[in-house]
Amino acid sequence: MFGGSETYLLTIGNELQRLGHEVVVRAHSEGELVDAARARGLAVATSSSALPEAPDVVLTQDAESAYTMAERYRRSVGVYVAHSPIFQPQRPPQIASTCEAIVVLNEGTRVQCESLSVEVEVERLRQPVDLARFTDRGGLHHRPRRVLLLGNHFGGPGYRNYEIVARACAELGLELDHVGTGGRSSGAPEIEISKADVVIGSGRCVVEAMACGRPAYVFGERGGDGWILPQSYPAIEARAFAG
């Protein structure tokens, strides 16, 4: 299953294309993500020679790519999307003029980016969701029957967080399905979510579950925040649905 930055890339790429922009995704090798991007109509360049000559904007999500693209495209506007305040490769580049703006999707990342040595405009946005894909398809049972554990951080049977969820589901007589590392693989999370009555996870998958009209419980490798409710949403969103 794709991680949060990968699904963000596909979502943004699709939406920019729908708005009439020409989008090219840079990938270093063929793989599932490249196949998914092409299946959604996105052009993919797997070699430097296939990159466009002079794009208006270059959007990057890791420091190495930001430096590489800034050197290649000195006249293009650089936009950096910072996803995590703890994963070092995704910390914004600290060389002036590498990018003109940083997009952050939660308060923790915003605070960190605004405290870094290079002063760059920081834009606080929310996680985008493709509502053509992630939508309420119905089928929700009055009493929950099936729980979907969605994410790459649970590890599967034998791992602590997985076993916590598995025990709780067993005690309540609920069927548990795990999609992600250690469980099943799927390139269509919207279909997996629509088959479930409850979704447990952290990060973007929580937002996608809500868009599909499913109750979402925030739990991951860093802890748990519980159910997403109207009164709890602002604080949990600010913490990136991270648990």
Rosetta blueprint (number, residue, H / E / L):
1 M L
2 F L
3 G L
4 G H
5 S H
6 E H
7 T H
8 Y H
9 L H
10 L H
11 T H
12 I H
13 G H
14 N H
15 E H
16 L H
17 Q H
18 R H
19 L L
20 G L
21 H L
22 E L
23 V L
24 V E
25 V E
26 R E
27 A L
28 H L
29 S L
30 E L
31 G L
32 E H
33 L H
34 V H
35 D H
36 A H
37 A H
38 R H
39 A H
40 R L
41 G L
42 L L
43 A E
44 V E
45 A E
46 T L
47 S L
48 S H
49 S H
50 A H
51 L L
52 P L
53 E L
54 A L
55 P L
56 D L
57 V E
58 V E
59 L E
60 T E
61 Q L
62 D L
63 A H
64 E H
65 S H
66 A H
67 Y H
68 T H
69 M H
70 A H
71 E H
72 R H
73 Y L
74 R L
75 R L
76 S L
77 V E
78 G E
79 V E
80 Y E
81 V E
82 A E
83 H L
84 S L
85 P L
86 I L
87 F L
88 Q H
89 P H
90 Q H
91 R L
92 P L
93 P L
94 Q L
95 I L
96 A L
97 S L
98 T L
99 C L
100 E L
101 A E
102 I E
103 V E
104 V E
105 L L
106 N L
107 E H
108 G H
109 T H
110 R H
111 V H
112 Q H
113 C H
114 E H
115 S H
116 L L
117 S L
118 V L
119 E L
120 V L
121 E E
122 V E
123 E E
124 R E
125 L L
126 R L
127 Q L
128 P L
129 V L
130 D L
131 L L
132 A L
133 R L
134 F L
135 T L
136 D L
137 R L
138 G L
139 G L
140 L L
141 H L
142 H L
143 R L
144 P L
145 R L
146 R E
147 V E
148 L E
149 L E
150 L E
151 G L
152 N L
153 H L
154 F L
155 G L
156 G L
157 P L
158 G L
159 Y L
160 R H
161 N H
162 Y H
163 E H
164 I H
165 V H
166 A H
167 R H
168 A H
169 C H
170 A H
171 E H
172 L H
173 G L
174 L L
175 E E
176 L E
177 D E
178 H E
179 V E
180 G L
181 T L
182 G L
183 G L
184 R E
185 S L
186 S L
187 G L
188 A L
189 P H
190 E H
191 I H
192 E H
193 I H
194 S H
195 K L
196 A L
197 D L
198 V E
199 V E
200 I E
201 G E
202 S L
203 G L
204 R H
205 C H
206 V H
207 V H
208 E H
209 A H
210 M H
211 A H
212 C L
213 G L
214 R L
215 P L
216 A E
217 Y E
218 V E
219 F E
220 G E
221 E L
222 R L
223 G E
224 G E
225 D E
226 G E
227 W E
228 I L
229 L L
230 P L
231 Q L
232 S L
233 Y H
234 P H
235 A H
236 I H
237 E H
238 A H
239 R L
240 A L
241 F L
242 A L
243 G L
